[in-house]
């Protein structure tokens, strides 16, 4: 049979591309429909006197979000105690094993009592992250440190993972179809070269989607804990240090109030420049009008 126009290979590639887009939309729709459907409960037995009515229940399916957590904590302690505390925290991570805890980064500078600082970044199994953070705080307290900054950052990556999974299914289907065309070797040399190029591009996109999905799953399975170490004076826990912290807090509040006052003055200044002279002239005219004039003499 002869083709009237075009090459069968190029036409097949065009049809496969169109089918690939349709399959992607269909996969996403099927995934959404499957996520929304809930298993139907068994039909309840009818009660006496209710005739043939049958009560059924359809529980709503609840899908837990897949959250990637980042924990941040900062400790203040004497600078010469920072190396020992860092090593103690690293030892806690090593004790859990590489399958549950990994050291992602460590930095330390200085060693003086008032100038040392450092950072430590850990990746901890998500289900053990909060308990591990409590252990970190206990070890820091035993070595004379105290937590001064604590923050938790959560990111919902559920939609990104669903999109990646749908893209992987669509690209796997497209690669399979293009590979089948190459296997049957239909068409000319130019068509086969175009098909090989299309297979390579689809395979590259498939590998990228798999890599992105793997990264998202890793972020959900392992939480990141970022630890900061800041030096303080040796008597930072005494009465004088507490007075110093109070004065520092008071200074911060004073600066915040001064900033607010300056903001108000900057906002009101143009209005004062515009309406100030008018108000002054109005008040002056009023004083002249209300001035008492002495009665004329006889």
Secondary structure, DSSP 8 states (H G I E B T S, - for coil): ---SSS-HHHHHHHHHHHHHHHHHHHHHHHHHHHHH-----------TTSTT--------------EEEEEEEEEEEEGGGHHHHHHHHHHHHHHH-TTTEEEEEEEEE--STTT-EEEEEEEEEGGGHHHHHHHHHHHHHHTT-EEEEEEEEEEE-HHHHHHHHHHHHHHHHHHHHHHHHHHHT-S-HHHHHHHHHHHHHHHHHHHHHHHHHHHHHHHHHEEEEEEEEEEE-TTTTSHHHHHHHHHHHHHHHHHHHHHHHHHHHHHHHHHHHHHHHHHHHHHHHHHHHT--------
